[in-house]
Amino acid sequence: MRVKTESELLTDLAINLPSPLEQISLPDSAAKGVEVWCKRDDLIHPIISGNKWRKLQQTLVSWYSSPPSHVISFGGPYSNHLHALAFCCAQLGIAFTAVVRGKYLQHQVLSPTLQDICHWQGQLHFVNKTDYQRRTDPAYIDELKNYLQADLCIPEGGSQSAALQGVAEIHKEVSYQQPELMFDLALLPVASGASLAGLVNKHQATSINTFVGVAVLKGKSYLEELVGQFLGQEQHTRWHIEHEYHHGGYAKTSADLLAFCEHYNANNSLQIEPVYSGKCFWAANDMIKTGKIRPGSRVLLLHTGGLQGNRAHKRINVSK
Ligand SMILES: Cc1ncc(COP(=O)(O)O)c(C=O)c1O
């Protein structure tokens, strides 16, 4: 059988690359004289959007020469990663089981995310909190693979070293799309740290001076450690994480953040949600307002997608 190429994969999955790079405004950017651009990775694909595509790209390409037969991966009931991976597996004819955090959920109405996974013939395997905490333990992963008869496990969030190279592609696209522009800083949301590590990767020629992760969960030093582990020997000084913008923790929100997202969405075609992009956009605006980002700066916001997690009971339709 002829092995398909990467460009055939992009065509087969209808991936839209390079993602657009657009100048946008935030509520306080014009008054403070800060130029804001957004890398619209949310437009890469209606389902495999944002950092989901970036983190899975290398893995999906490798599946064209040696496809697994049954893949498992971990996530919560609204996981963007499980959603994207289930869709990819369905498109590529690979069996998929989502290992879902929350045994109690099996007796409840499924979230729209899990409903979609079932619609794409993915299986759901619910586990309790204690078991879920063992998701990186090789013995537990082997146990699950044996039990579910799977031959490959992808870590939660698609966050593995293979993910970094896909994220780093963003630099090439930005330099190609706006060769004249230098960005003082780039901001992106951080949960597992793989996307920030991929962007920081020091081998990439980049037009970005400093990389700022916006913690979407309470994780002072823990998140820095995760990014450091991904970077390994590639340590790099031009990055840090802002810890003041998680609004109470992972998937937690505040009335102010909700109002910010609603107001933003009502006035822009670009949409944000309160778990990832909303916290990142809020952080950028606050840093501009308070002078942490200096007047005259040029800022790049990475829209990492994830709008599906914000749905009411509605299915995303994808034309093939
Ligand atoms: C939409 C979205 N943005 C950002 C992140 C955080 O990325 P990372 O886990 O690579 O730090 C995630 C989680 O993977 C996500 O789903």
The ligand as an ORCA input file, in Angstrom:
! r2SCAN-3c Opt
* xyz 0 1
  C      -8.397     25.188     23.712
  C      -7.198     24.942     24.543
  N      -6.310     25.933     24.708
  C      -5.208     25.776     25.459
  C      -4.949     24.588     26.108
  C      -3.729     24.468     26.934
  O      -2.691     23.885     26.195
  P      -1.541     23.052     26.918
  O      -2.230     21.913     27.626
  O      -0.682     22.578     25.804
  O      -0.868     23.958     27.875
  C      -5.846     23.511     25.951
  C      -5.579     22.202     26.568
  O      -4.926     21.390     25.990
  C      -7.006     23.702     25.160
  O      -7.906     22.722     24.991
*
